[in-house]
Amino acid sequence: MKNQQLRARIRGRVQGVGFRDFARFEARQRGLTGYAMNLPNGDVEVVAEGDKDMLESFLNALRKGPPAARVLDIDSEWSDSLEAFPSFTIRF
């Protein structure tokens, strides 16, 4: 089965609370690749690639976030993996 790509935009109190580190940890635990990046408007963008079941589990973790975060909403898009990422990183 072909790997999938998840592109998610997380809104709420998600910057300055360790959200990108949380996303990197959760992604690596699931063998996913991609990145997490703060956006100028206060959202966090996450792009992850890998097994669909692992991506769905990852998305559920993102909905909770780290303890200091308050996730209000997540927009997500699914597509076929581009296999463009060697690991999961934080982008600045």
PDB file of N, CA, C and O in Angstrom:
ATOM      1  N   MET A   1       0.840  -1.193   0.000  1.00  0.00           N
ATOM      2  CA  MET A   1       0.000   0.000   0.000  1.00  0.00           C
ATOM      3  C   MET A   1       0.880   1.250   0.000  1.00  0.00           C
ATOM      4  O   MET A   1       1.858   1.332   0.744  1.00  0.00           O
ATOM      5  N   LYS A   2       0.528   2.202  -0.828  1.00  0.00           N
ATOM      6  CA  LYS A   2       1.312   3.423  -0.965  1.00  0.00           C
ATOM      7  C   LYS A   2       1.182   4.297   0.283  1.00  0.00           C
ATOM      8  O   LYS A   2       0.102   4.440   0.856  1.00  0.00           O
ATOM      9  N   ASN A   3       2.317   4.876   0.685  1.00  0.00           N
ATOM     10  CA  ASN A   3       2.294   5.802   1.811  1.00  0.00           C
ATOM     11  C   ASN A   3       1.479   7.040   1.469  1.00  0.00           C
ATOM     12  O   ASN A   3       1.290   7.374   0.299  1.00  0.00           O
ATOM     13  N   GLN A   4       1.004   7.709   2.499  1.00  0.00           N
ATOM     14  CA  GLN A   4       0.182   8.898   2.349  1.00  0.00           C
ATOM     15  C   GLN A   4       0.907  10.117   2.904  1.00  0.00           C
ATOM     16  O   GLN A   4       1.874  10.000   3.657  1.00  0.00           O
ATOM     17  N   GLN A   5       0.414  11.290   2.512  1.00  0.00           N
ATOM     18  CA  GLN A   5       0.895  12.535   3.093  1.00  0.00           C
ATOM     19  C   GLN A   5      -0.271  13.220   3.794  1.00  0.00           C
ATOM     20  O   GLN A   5      -1.371  13.321   3.251  1.00  0.00           O
ATOM     21  N   LEU A   6      -0.009  13.683   5.001  1.00  0.00           N
ATOM     22  CA  LEU A   6      -0.957  14.472   5.776  1.00  0.00           C
ATOM     23  C   LEU A   6      -0.397  15.882   5.886  1.00  0.00           C
ATOM     24  O   LEU A   6       0.744  16.074   6.306  1.00  0.00           O
ATOM     25  N   ARG A   7      -1.201  16.861   5.508  1.00  0.00           N
ATOM     26  CA  ARG A   7      -0.840  18.269   5.688  1.00  0.00           C
ATOM     27  C   ARG A   7      -1.873  18.847   6.646  1.00  0.00           C
ATOM     28  O   ARG A   7      -3.069  18.849   6.354  1.00  0.00           O
ATOM     29  N   ALA A   8      -1.403  19.341   7.797  1.00  0.00           N
ATOM     30  CA  ALA A   8      -2.313  19.828   8.824  1.00  0.00           C
ATOM     31  C   ALA A   8      -1.915  21.230   9.266  1.00  0.00           C
ATOM     32  O   ALA A   8      -0.733  21.544   9.406  1.00  0.00           O
ATOM     33  N   ARG A   9      -2.929  22.063   9.481  1.00  0.00           N
ATOM     34  CA  ARG A   9      -2.730  23.402  10.051  1.00  0.00           C
ATOM     35  C   ARG A   9      -3.450  23.404  11.390  1.00  0.00           C
ATOM     36  O   ARG A   9      -4.663  23.203  11.463  1.00  0.00           O
ATOM     37  N   ILE A  10      -2.675  23.638  12.457  1.00  0.00           N
ATOM     38  CA  ILE A  10      -3.212  23.567  13.804  1.00  0.00           C
ATOM     39  C   ILE A  10      -3.383  24.984  14.342  1.00  0.00           C
ATOM     40  O   ILE A  10      -2.447  25.784  14.329  1.00  0.00           O
ATOM     41  N   ARG A  11      -4.592  25.282  14.815  1.00  0.00           N
ATOM     42  CA  ARG A  11      -4.896  26.608  15.349  1.00  0.00           C
ATOM     43  C   ARG A  11      -5.166  26.519  16.850  1.00  0.00           C
ATOM     44  O   ARG A  11      -5.632  25.499  17.357  1.00  0.00           O
ATOM     45  N   GLY A  12      -4.863  27.606  17.538  1.00  0.00           N
ATOM     46  CA  GLY A  12      -5.085  27.687  18.974  1.00  0.00           C
ATOM     47  C   GLY A  12      -3.836  28.244  19.637  1.00  0.00           C
ATOM     48  O   GLY A  12      -3.065  28.978  19.019  1.00  0.00           O
ATOM     49  N   ARG A  13      -3.647  27.890  20.896  1.00  0.00           N
ATOM     50  CA  ARG A  13      -2.409  28.273  21.584  1.00  0.00           C
ATOM     51  C   ARG A  13      -1.393  27.169  21.303  1.00  0.00           C
ATOM     52  O   ARG A  13      -1.258  26.219  22.075  1.00  0.00           O
ATOM     53  N   VAL A  14      -0.677  27.312  20.174  1.00  0.00           N
ATOM     54  CA  VAL A  14       0.209  26.243  19.705  1.00  0.00           C
ATOM     55  C   VAL A  14       1.632  26.722  19.443  1.00  0.00           C
ATOM     56  O   VAL A  14       2.482  25.929  19.039  1.00  0.00           O
ATOM     57  N   GLN A  15       1.906  28.003  19.665  1.00  0.00           N
ATOM     58  CA  GLN A  15       3.279  28.491  19.552  1.00  0.00           C
ATOM     59  C   GLN A  15       3.776  28.877  20.938  1.00  0.00           C
ATOM     60  O   GLN A  15       3.027  29.414  21.754  1.00  0.00           O
ATOM     61  N   GLY A  16       5.059  28.595  21.191  1.00  0.00           N
ATOM     62  CA  GLY A  16       5.640  28.907  22.489  1.00  0.00           C
ATOM     63  C   GLY A  16       5.263  27.928  23.584  1.00  0.00           C
ATOM     64  O   GLY A  16       5.455  28.212  24.766  1.00  0.00           O
ATOM     65  N   VAL A  17       4.723  26.771  23.198  1.00  0.00           N
ATOM     66  CA  VAL A  17       4.281  25.767  24.181  1.00  0.00           C
ATOM     67  C   VAL A  17       4.900  24.393  23.905  1.00  0.00           C
ATOM     68  O   VAL A  17       4.461  23.392  24.471  1.00  0.00           O
ATOM     69  N   GLY A  18       5.920  24.342  23.036  1.00  0.00           N
ATOM     70  CA  GLY A  18       6.574  23.068  22.725  1.00  0.00           C
ATOM     71  C   GLY A  18       5.836  22.216  21.717  1.00  0.00           C
ATOM     72  O   GLY A  18       6.067  21.009  21.641  1.00  0.00           O
ATOM     73  N   PHE A  19       4.945  22.824  20.937  1.00  0.00           N
ATOM     74  CA  PHE A  19       4.135  22.030  20.013  1.00  0.00           C
ATOM     75  C   PHE A  19       4.974  21.369  18.925  1.00  0.00           C
ATOM     76  O   PHE A  19       4.757  20.203  18.599  1.00  0.00           O
ATOM     77  N   ARG A  20       5.937  22.108  18.358  1.00  0.00           N
ATOM     78  CA  ARG A  20       6.753  21.514  17.286  1.00  0.00           C
ATOM     79  C   ARG A  20       7.597  20.359  17.811  1.00  0.00           C
ATOM     80  O   ARG A  20       7.732  19.341  17.132  1.00  0.00           O
ATOM     81  N   ASP A  21       8.165  20.496  19.007  1.00  0.00           N
ATOM     82  CA  ASP A  21       8.925  19.387  19.605  1.00  0.00           C
ATOM     83  C   ASP A  21       8.016  18.188  19.862  1.00  0.00           C
ATOM     84  O   ASP A  21       8.402  17.043  19.629  1.00  0.00           O
ATOM     85  N   PHE A  22       6.811  18.463  20.344  1.00  0.00           N
ATOM     86  CA  PHE A  22       5.820  17.411  20.572  1.00  0.00           C
ATOM     87  C   PHE A  22       5.516  16.686  19.258  1.00  0.00           C
ATOM     88  O   PHE A  22       5.495  15.456  19.212  1.00  0.00           O
ATOM     89  N   ALA A  23       5.283  17.457  18.193  1.00  0.00           N
ATOM     90  CA  ALA A  23       4.964  16.856  16.890  1.00  0.00           C
ATOM     91  C   ALA A  23       6.123  16.004  16.394  1.00  0.00           C
ATOM     92  O   ALA A  23       5.917  14.898  15.894  1.00  0.00           O
ATOM     93  N   ARG A  24       7.337  16.518  16.533  1.00  0.00           N
ATOM     94  CA  ARG A  24       8.509  15.743  16.084  1.00  0.00           C
ATOM     95  C   ARG A  24       8.609  14.434  16.850  1.00  0.00           C
ATOM     96  O   ARG A  24       8.828  13.385  16.244  1.00  0.00           O
ATOM     97  N   PHE A  25       8.453  14.470  18.176  1.00  0.00           N
ATOM     98  CA  PHE A  25       8.526  13.260  18.988  1.00  0.00           C
ATOM     99  C   PHE A  25       7.455  12.256  18.564  1.00  0.00           C
ATOM    100  O   PHE A  25       7.753  11.082  18.341  1.00  0.00           O
ATOM    101  N   GLU A  26       6.214  12.719  18.454  1.00  0.00           N
ATOM    102  CA  GLU A  26       5.103  11.829  18.098  1.00  0.00           C
ATOM    103  C   GLU A  26       5.286  11.237  16.699  1.00  0.00           C
ATOM    104  O   GLU A  26       4.986  10.064  16.477  1.00  0.00           O
ATOM    105  N   ALA A  27       5.773  12.040  15.761  1.00  0.00           N
ATOM    106  CA  ALA A  27       6.002  11.554  14.391  1.00  0.00           C
ATOM    107  C   ALA A  27       7.087  10.491  14.374  1.00  0.00           C
ATOM    108  O   ALA A  27       6.927   9.439  13.755  1.00  0.00           O
ATOM    109  N   ARG A  28       8.180  10.765  15.048  1.00  0.00           N
ATOM    110  CA  ARG A  28       9.294   9.805  15.055  1.00  0.00           C
ATOM    111  C   ARG A  28       8.902   8.507  15.738  1.00  0.00           C
ATOM    112  O   ARG A  28       9.362   7.440  15.334  1.00  0.00           O
ATOM    113  N   GLN A  29       8.055   8.574  16.772  1.00  0.00           N
ATOM    114  CA  GLN A  29       7.573   7.363  17.443  1.00  0.00           C
ATOM    115  C   GLN A  29       6.806   6.468  16.473  1.00  0.00           C
ATOM    116  O   GLN A  29       6.752   5.250  16.649  1.00  0.00           O
ATOM    117  N   ARG A  30       6.218   7.076  15.457  1.00  0.00           N
ATOM    118  CA  ARG A  30       5.382   6.340  14.506  1.00  0.00           C
ATOM    119  C   ARG A  30       6.110   6.074  13.182  1.00  0.00           C
ATOM    120  O   ARG A  30       5.509   5.539  12.251  1.00  0.00           O
ATOM    121  N   GLY A  31       7.372   6.432  13.087  1.00  0.00           N
ATOM    122  CA  GLY A  31       8.142   6.190  11.864  1.00  0.00           C
ATOM    123  C   GLY A  31       7.760   7.108  10.717  1.00  0.00           C
ATOM    124  O   GLY A  31       7.931   6.747   9.552  1.00  0.00           O
ATOM    125  N   LEU A  32       7.241   8.297  11.031  1.00  0.00           N
ATOM    126  CA  LEU A  32       6.812   9.240   9.998  1.00  0.00           C
ATOM    127  C   LEU A  32       7.934  10.220   9.665  1.00  0.00           C
ATOM    128  O   LEU A  32       8.824  10.464  10.480  1.00  0.00           O
ATOM    129  N   THR A  33       7.878  10.772   8.467  1.00  0.00           N
ATOM    130  CA  THR A  33       8.808  11.806   8.055  1.00  0.00           C
ATOM    131  C   THR A  33       8.029  13.077   7.751  1.00  0.00           C
ATOM    132  O   THR A  33       6.811  13.037   7.576  1.00  0.00           O
ATOM    133  N   GLY A  34       8.737  14.218   7.688  1.00  0.00           N
ATOM    134  CA  GLY A  34       8.076  15.475   7.367  1.00  0.00           C
ATOM    135  C   GLY A  34       8.638  16.604   8.202  1.00  0.00           C
ATOM    136  O   GLY A  34       9.829  16.625   8.515  1.00  0.00           O
ATOM    137  N   TYR A  35       7.768  17.552   8.565  1.00  0.00           N
ATOM    138  CA  TYR A  35       8.230  18.692   9.355  1.00  0.00           C
ATOM    139  C   TYR A  35       7.073  19.354  10.101  1.00  0.00           C
ATOM    140  O   TYR A  35       5.901  19.147   9.786  1.00  0.00           O
ATOM    141  N   ALA A  36       7.443  20.159  11.105  1.00  0.00           N
ATOM    142  CA  ALA A  36       6.525  21.051  11.809  1.00  0.00           C
ATOM    143  C   ALA A  36       7.134  22.443  11.750  1.00  0.00           C
ATOM    144  O   ALA A  36       8.346  22.600  11.898  1.00  0.00           O
ATOM    145  N   MET A  37       6.285  23.468  11.531  1.00  0.00           N
ATOM    146  CA  MET A  37       6.783  24.823  11.352  1.00  0.00           C
ATOM    147  C   MET A  37       5.765  25.825  11.890  1.00  0.00           C
ATOM    148  O   MET A  37       4.566  25.710  11.637  1.00  0.00           O
ATOM    149  N   ASN A  38       6.270  26.817  12.643  1.00  0.00           N
ATOM    150  CA  ASN A  38       5.411  27.918  13.068  1.00  0.00           C
ATOM    151  C   ASN A  38       5.080  28.795  11.869  1.00  0.00           C
ATOM    152  O   ASN A  38       5.929  29.024  11.008  1.00  0.00           O
ATOM    153  N   LEU A  39       3.849  29.285  11.814  1.00  0.00           N
ATOM    154  CA  LEU A  39       3.432  30.207  10.765  1.00  0.00           C
ATOM    155  C   LEU A  39       3.286  31.610  11.362  1.00  0.00           C
ATOM    156  O   LEU A  39       3.027  31.754  12.557  1.00  0.00           O
ATOM    157  N   PRO A  40       3.452  32.634  10.534  1.00  0.00           N
ATOM    158  CA  PRO A  40       3.397  34.010  11.043  1.00  0.00           C
ATOM    159  C   PRO A  40       2.092  34.374  11.753  1.00  0.00           C
ATOM    160  O   PRO A  40       2.093  35.248  12.620  1.00  0.00           O
ATOM    161  N   ASN A  41       0.982  33.724  11.403  1.00  0.00           N
ATOM    162  CA  ASN A  41      -0.316  34.069  12.009  1.00  0.00           C
ATOM    163  C   ASN A  41      -0.568  33.370  13.349  1.00  0.00           C
ATOM    164  O   ASN A  41      -1.639  33.528  13.936  1.00  0.00           O
ATOM    165  N   GLY A  42       0.415  32.596  13.838  1.00  0.00           N
ATOM    166  CA  GLY A  42       0.261  31.914  15.125  1.00  0.00           C
ATOM    167  C   GLY A  42      -0.119  30.445  15.018  1.00  0.00           C
ATOM    168  O   GLY A  42      -0.130  29.740  16.027  1.00  0.00           O
ATOM    169  N   ASP A  43      -0.428  29.970  13.820  1.00  0.00           N
ATOM    170  CA  ASP A  43      -0.731  28.554  13.612  1.00  0.00           C
ATOM    171  C   ASP A  43       0.570  27.758  13.511  1.00  0.00           C
ATOM    172  O   ASP A  43       1.657  28.326  13.403  1.00  0.00           O
ATOM    173  N   VAL A  44       0.436  26.442  13.548  1.00  0.00           N
ATOM    174  CA  VAL A  44       1.550  25.540  13.268  1.00  0.00           C
ATOM    175  C   VAL A  44       1.150  24.694  12.068  1.00  0.00           C
ATOM    176  O   VAL A  44       0.040  24.164  12.012  1.00  0.00           O
ATOM    177  N   GLU A  45       2.065  24.570  11.104  1.00  0.00           N
ATOM    178  CA  GLU A  45       1.856  23.696   9.954  1.00  0.00           C
ATOM    179  C   GLU A  45       2.659  22.419  10.173  1.00  0.00           C
ATOM    180  O   GLU A  45       3.832  22.458  10.547  1.00  0.00           O
ATOM    181  N   VAL A  46       2.002  21.288   9.931  1.00  0.00           N
ATOM    182  CA  VAL A  46       2.660  19.990  10.023  1.00  0.00           C
ATOM    183  C   VAL A  46       2.422  19.253   8.716  1.00  0.00           C
ATOM    184  O   VAL A  46       1.287  19.137   8.254  1.00  0.00           O
ATOM    185  N   VAL A  47       3.496  18.760   8.128  1.00  0.00           N
ATOM    186  CA  VAL A  47       3.408  17.886   6.966  1.00  0.00           C
ATOM    187  C   VAL A  47       4.087  16.582   7.365  1.00  0.00           C
ATOM    188  O   VAL A  47       5.239  16.584   7.801  1.00  0.00           O
ATOM    189  N   ALA A  48       3.377  15.476   7.216  1.00  0.00           N
ATOM    190  CA  ALA A  48       3.924  14.176   7.611  1.00  0.00           C
ATOM    191  C   ALA A  48       3.604  13.144   6.542  1.00  0.00           C
ATOM    192  O   ALA A  48       2.546  13.178   5.913  1.00  0.00           O
ATOM    193  N   GLU A  49       4.538  12.232   6.355  1.00  0.00           N
ATOM    194  CA  GLU A  49       4.355  11.161   5.381  1.00  0.00           C
ATOM    195  C   GLU A  49       4.633   9.815   6.037  1.00  0.00           C
ATOM    196  O   GLU A  49       5.489   9.685   6.912  1.00  0.00           O
ATOM    197  N   GLY A  50       3.873   8.814   5.578  1.00  0.00           N
ATOM    198  CA  GLY A  50       4.072   7.462   6.085  1.00  0.00           C
ATOM    199  C   GLY A  50       2.811   6.639   5.942  1.00  0.00           C
ATOM    200  O   GLY A  50       1.926   6.944   5.143  1.00  0.00           O
ATOM    201  N   ASP A  51       2.754   5.588   6.740  1.00  0.00           N
ATOM    202  CA  ASP A  51       1.623   4.665   6.748  1.00  0.00           C
ATOM    203  C   ASP A  51       0.356   5.390   7.199  1.00  0.00           C
ATOM    204  O   ASP A  51       0.385   6.152   8.165  1.00  0.00           O
ATOM    205  N   LYS A  52      -0.749   5.154   6.505  1.00  0.00           N
ATOM    206  CA  LYS A  52      -2.014   5.853   6.785  1.00  0.00           C
ATOM    207  C   LYS A  52      -2.472   5.659   8.235  1.00  0.00           C
ATOM    208  O   LYS A  52      -2.903   6.619   8.873  1.00  0.00           O
ATOM    209  N   ASP A  53      -2.385   4.439   8.760  1.00  0.00           N
ATOM    210  CA  ASP A  53      -2.804   4.199  10.145  1.00  0.00           C
ATOM    211  C   ASP A  53      -1.950   4.992  11.124  1.00  0.00           C
ATOM    212  O   ASP A  53      -2.464   5.543  12.097  1.00  0.00           O
ATOM    213  N   MET A  54      -0.637   5.050  10.864  1.00  0.00           N
ATOM    214  CA  MET A  54       0.255   5.825  11.727  1.00  0.00           C
ATOM    215  C   MET A  54      -0.043   7.322  11.620  1.00  0.00           C
ATOM    216  O   MET A  54       0.031   8.049  12.611  1.00  0.00           O
ATOM    217  N   LEU A  55      -0.376   7.772  10.420  1.00  0.00           N
ATOM    218  CA  LEU A  55      -0.725   9.185  10.230  1.00  0.00           C
ATOM    219  C   LEU A  55      -2.017   9.536  10.970  1.00  0.00           C
ATOM    220  O   LEU A  55      -2.124  10.613  11.557  1.00  0.00           O
ATOM    221  N   GLU A  56      -2.990   8.638  10.942  1.00  0.00           N
ATOM    222  CA  GLU A  56      -4.243   8.895  11.664  1.00  0.00           C
ATOM    223  C   GLU A  56      -4.003   8.941  13.172  1.00  0.00           C
ATOM    224  O   GLU A  56      -4.586   9.768  13.872  1.00  0.00           O
ATOM    225  N   SER A  57      -3.144   8.052  13.667  1.00  0.00           N
ATOM    226  CA  SER A  57      -2.774   8.067  15.077  1.00  0.00           C
ATOM    227  C   SER A  57      -2.051   9.371  15.425  1.00  0.00           C
ATOM    228  O   SER A  57      -2.292   9.960  16.479  1.00  0.00           O
ATOM    229  N   PHE A  58      -1.168   9.812  14.534  1.00  0.00           N
ATOM    230  CA  PHE A  58      -0.439  11.071  14.711  1.00  0.00           C
ATOM    231  C   PHE A  58      -1.403  12.256  14.751  1.00  0.00           C
ATOM    232  O   PHE A  58      -1.267  13.140  15.596  1.00  0.00           O
ATOM    233  N   LEU A  59      -2.365  12.274  13.849  1.00  0.00           N
ATOM    234  CA  LEU A  59      -3.350  13.351  13.817  1.00  0.00           C
ATOM    235  C   LEU A  59      -4.138  13.409  15.123  1.00  0.00           C
ATOM    236  O   LEU A  59      -4.425  14.496  15.626  1.00  0.00           O
ATOM    237  N   ASN A  60      -4.489  12.250  15.672  1.00  0.00           N
ATOM    238  CA  ASN A  60      -5.181  12.223  16.969  1.00  0.00           C
ATOM    239  C   ASN A  60      -4.306  12.813  18.067  1.00  0.00           C
ATOM    240  O   ASN A  60      -4.802  13.523  18.941  1.00  0.00           O
ATOM    241  N   ALA A  61      -3.001  12.522  18.026  1.00  0.00           N
ATOM    242  CA  ALA A  61      -2.078  13.094  19.018  1.00  0.00           C
ATOM    243  C   ALA A  61      -1.998  14.612  18.850  1.00  0.00           C
ATOM    244  O   ALA A  61      -1.956  15.343  19.839  1.00  0.00           O
ATOM    245  N   LEU A  62      -1.975  15.089  17.598  1.00  0.00           N
ATOM    246  CA  LEU A  62      -1.916  16.528  17.351  1.00  0.00           C
ATOM    247  C   LEU A  62      -3.160  17.232  17.889  1.00  0.00           C
ATOM    248  O   LEU A  62      -3.082  18.378  18.333  1.00  0.00           O
ATOM    249  N   ARG A  63      -4.291  16.561  17.852  1.00  0.00           N
ATOM    250  CA  ARG A  63      -5.533  17.163  18.372  1.00  0.00           C
ATOM    251  C   ARG A  63      -5.433  17.443  19.871  1.00  0.00           C
ATOM    252  O   ARG A  63      -6.045  18.386  20.374  1.00  0.00           O
ATOM    253  N   LYS A  64      -4.663  16.625  20.577  1.00  0.00           N
ATOM    254  CA  LYS A  64      -4.470  16.828  22.017  1.00  0.00           C
ATOM    255  C   LYS A  64      -3.342  17.825  22.261  1.00  0.00           C
ATOM    256  O   LYS A  64      -3.495  18.752  23.056  1.00  0.00           O
ATOM    257  N   GLY A  65      -2.204  17.640  21.580  1.00  0.00           N
ATOM    258  CA  GLY A  65      -1.060  18.512  21.754  1.00  0.00           C
ATOM    259  C   GLY A  65      -0.364  18.299  23.084  1.00  0.00           C
ATOM    260  O   GLY A  65      -0.797  17.475  23.890  1.00  0.00           O
ATOM    261  N   PRO A  66       0.722  19.044  23.322  1.00  0.00           N
ATOM    262  CA  PRO A  66       1.420  18.952  24.606  1.00  0.00           C
ATOM    263  C   PRO A  66       0.596  19.631  25.702  1.00  0.00           C
ATOM    264  O   PRO A  66      -0.358  20.347  25.398  1.00  0.00           O
ATOM    265  N   PRO A  67       0.952  19.414  26.976  1.00  0.00           N
ATOM    266  CA  PRO A  67       0.126  19.918  28.086  1.00  0.00           C
ATOM    267  C   PRO A  67      -0.163  21.425  28.053  1.00  0.00           C
ATOM    268  O   PRO A  67      -1.270  21.838  28.399  1.00  0.00           O
ATOM    269  N   ALA A  68       0.800  22.249  27.647  1.00  0.00           N
ATOM    270  CA  ALA A  68       0.595  23.705  27.677  1.00  0.00           C
ATOM    271  C   ALA A  68      -0.194  24.236  26.475  1.00  0.00           C
ATOM    272  O   ALA A  68      -0.595  25.399  26.460  1.00  0.00           O
ATOM    273  N   ALA A  69      -0.413  23.389  25.478  1.00  0.00           N
ATOM    274  CA  ALA A  69      -1.111  23.829  24.263  1.00  0.00           C
ATOM    275  C   ALA A  69      -2.625  23.796  24.467  1.00  0.00           C
ATOM    276  O   ALA A  69      -3.145  23.097  25.338  1.00  0.00           O
ATOM    277  N   ARG A  70      -3.303  24.566  23.642  1.00  0.00           N
ATOM    278  CA  ARG A  70      -4.761  24.498  23.579  1.00  0.00           C
ATOM    279  C   ARG A  70      -5.140  24.491  22.102  1.00  0.00           C
ATOM    280  O   ARG A  70      -5.196  25.539  21.459  1.00  0.00           O
ATOM    281  N   VAL A  71      -5.397  23.310  21.581  1.00  0.00           N
ATOM    282  CA  VAL A  71      -5.736  23.156  20.169  1.00  0.00           C
ATOM    283  C   VAL A  71      -7.211  23.481  19.982  1.00  0.00           C
ATOM    284  O   VAL A  71      -8.074  22.858  20.600  1.00  0.00           O
ATOM    285  N   LEU A  72      -7.496  24.463  19.125  1.00  0.00           N
ATOM    286  CA  LEU A  72      -8.878  24.858  18.856  1.00  0.00           C
ATOM    287  C   LEU A  72      -9.428  24.182  17.608  1.00  0.00           C
ATOM    288  O   LEU A  72     -10.606  23.828  17.554  1.00  0.00           O
ATOM    289  N   ASP A  73      -8.567  24.002  16.599  1.00  0.00           N
ATOM    290  CA  ASP A  73      -9.047  23.445  15.331  1.00  0.00           C
ATOM    291  C   ASP A  73      -7.865  22.928  14.532  1.00  0.00           C
ATOM    292  O   ASP A  73      -6.748  23.430  14.661  1.00  0.00           O
ATOM    293  N   ILE A  74      -8.114  21.924  13.708  1.00  0.00           N
ATOM    294  CA  ILE A  74      -7.105  21.412  12.774  1.00  0.00           C
ATOM    295  C   ILE A  74      -7.764  21.241  11.417  1.00  0.00           C
ATOM    296  O   ILE A  74      -8.779  20.558  11.282  1.00  0.00           O
ATOM    297  N   ASP A  75      -7.163  21.881  10.406  1.00  0.00           N
ATOM    298  CA  ASP A  75      -7.538  21.621   9.017  1.00  0.00           C
ATOM    299  C   ASP A  75      -6.545  20.596   8.482  1.00  0.00           C
ATOM    300  O   ASP A  75      -5.336  20.765   8.644  1.00  0.00           O
ATOM    301  N   SER A  76      -7.034  19.548   7.854  1.00  0.00           N
ATOM    302  CA  SER A  76      -6.124  18.530   7.335  1.00  0.00           C
ATOM    303  C   SER A  76      -6.470  18.173   5.897  1.00  0.00           C
ATOM    304  O   SER A  76      -7.634  18.174   5.495  1.00  0.00           O
ATOM    305  N   GLU A  77      -5.440  17.875   5.148  1.00  0.00           N
ATOM    306  CA  GLU A  77      -5.568  17.420   3.754  1.00  0.00           C
ATOM    307  C   GLU A  77      -4.741  16.162   3.593  1.00  0.00           C
ATOM    308  O   GLU A  77      -3.663  16.033   4.173  1.00  0.00           O
ATOM    309  N   TRP A  78      -5.260  15.228   2.792  1.00  0.00           N
ATOM    310  CA  TRP A  78      -4.576  13.966   2.534  1.00  0.00           C
ATOM    311  C   TRP A  78      -4.223  13.877   1.056  1.00  0.00           C
ATOM    312  O   TRP A  78      -4.980  14.323   0.195  1.00  0.00           O
ATOM    313  N   SER A  79      -3.071  13.299   0.778  1.00  0.00           N
ATOM    314  CA  SER A  79      -2.667  13.044  -0.604  1.00  0.00           C
ATOM    315  C   SER A  79      -1.670  11.886  -0.602  1.00  0.00           C
ATOM    316  O   SER A  79      -1.275  11.389   0.452  1.00  0.00           O
ATOM    317  N   ASP A  80      -1.272  11.470  -1.802  1.00  0.00           N
ATOM    318  CA  ASP A  80      -0.234  10.450  -1.906  1.00  0.00           C
ATOM    319  C   ASP A  80       1.086  11.036  -1.440  1.00  0.00           C
ATOM    320  O   ASP A  80       1.359  12.220  -1.637  1.00  0.00           O
ATOM    321  N   SER A  81       1.899  10.199  -0.824  1.00  0.00           N
ATOM    322  CA  SER A  81       3.211  10.627  -0.352  1.00  0.00           C
ATOM    323  C   SER A  81       4.095  11.014  -1.524  1.00  0.00           C
ATOM    324  O   SER A  81       4.086  10.366  -2.571  1.00  0.00           O
ATOM    325  N   LEU A  82       4.856  12.077  -1.331  1.00  0.00           N
ATOM    326  CA  LEU A  82       5.872  12.476  -2.308  1.00  0.00           C
ATOM    327  C   LEU A  82       7.220  11.872  -1.958  1.00  0.00           C
ATOM    328  O   LEU A  82       8.169  11.960  -2.736  1.00  0.00           O
ATOM    329  N   GLU A  83       7.301  11.252  -0.775  1.00  0.00           N
ATOM    330  CA  GLU A  83       8.539  10.679  -0.255  1.00  0.00           C
ATOM    331  C   GLU A  83       9.670  11.695  -0.353  1.00  0.00           C
ATOM    332  O   GLU A  83      10.759  11.402  -0.847  1.00  0.00           O
ATOM    333  N   ALA A  84       9.375  12.904   0.137  1.00  0.00           N
ATOM    334  CA  ALA A  84      10.288  14.039  -0.013  1.00  0.00           C
ATOM    335  C   ALA A  84      11.125  14.316   1.231  1.00  0.00           C
ATOM    336  O   ALA A  84      11.975  15.207   1.207  1.00  0.00           O
ATOM    337  N   PHE A  85      10.907  13.578   2.311  1.00  0.00           N
ATOM    338  CA  PHE A  85      11.559  13.910   3.577  1.00  0.00           C
ATOM    339  C   PHE A  85      12.353  12.726   4.118  1.00  0.00           C
ATOM    340  O   PHE A  85      11.813  11.626   4.230  1.00  0.00           O
ATOM    341  N   PRO A  86      13.635  12.933   4.457  1.00  0.00           N
ATOM    342  CA  PRO A  86      14.427  11.848   5.004  1.00  0.00           C
ATOM    343  C   PRO A  86      14.112  11.535   6.476  1.00  0.00           C
ATOM    344  O   PRO A  86      14.345  10.420   6.943  1.00  0.00           O
ATOM    345  N   SER A  87      13.577  12.538   7.204  1.00  0.00           N
ATOM    346  CA  SER A  87      13.248  12.364   8.626  1.00  0.00           C
ATOM    347  C   SER A  87      12.177  13.385   8.979  1.00  0.00           C
ATOM    348  O   SER A  87      11.685  14.097   8.104  1.00  0.00           O
ATOM    349  N   PHE A  88      11.812  13.463  10.255  1.00  0.00           N
ATOM    350  CA  PHE A  88      10.863  14.482  10.691  1.00  0.00           C
ATOM    351  C   PHE A  88      11.650  15.572  11.409  1.00  0.00           C
ATOM    352  O   PHE A  88      12.367  15.292  12.369  1.00  0.00           O
ATOM    353  N   THR A  89      11.518  16.807  10.950  1.00  0.00           N
ATOM    354  CA  THR A  89      12.309  17.912  11.473  1.00  0.00           C
ATOM    355  C   THR A  89      11.438  19.095  11.872  1.00  0.00           C
ATOM    356  O   THR A  89      10.250  19.153  11.554  1.00  0.00           O
ATOM    357  N   ILE A  90      12.053  20.025  12.567  1.00  0.00           N
ATOM    358  CA  ILE A  90      11.425  21.298  12.881  1.00  0.00           C
ATOM    359  C   ILE A  90      12.001  22.315  11.917  1.00  0.00           C
ATOM    360  O   ILE A  90      13.218  22.439  11.784  1.00  0.00           O
ATOM    361  N   ARG A  91      11.127  23.037  11.248  1.00  0.00           N
ATOM    362  CA  ARG A  91      11.566  24.100  10.339  1.00  0.00           C
ATOM    363  C   ARG A  91      11.416  25.441  11.041  1.00  0.00           C
ATOM    364  O   ARG A  91      10.473  25.665  11.801  1.00  0.00           O
ATOM    365  N   PHE A  92      12.365  26.319  10.769  1.00  0.00           N
ATOM    366  CA  PHE A  92      12.350  27.651  11.384  1.00  0.00           C
ATOM    367  C   PHE A  92      12.095  28.715  10.339  1.00  0.00           C
ATOM    368  O   PHE A  92      12.047  29.901  10.665  1.00  0.00           O
TER     369      PHE A  92
END
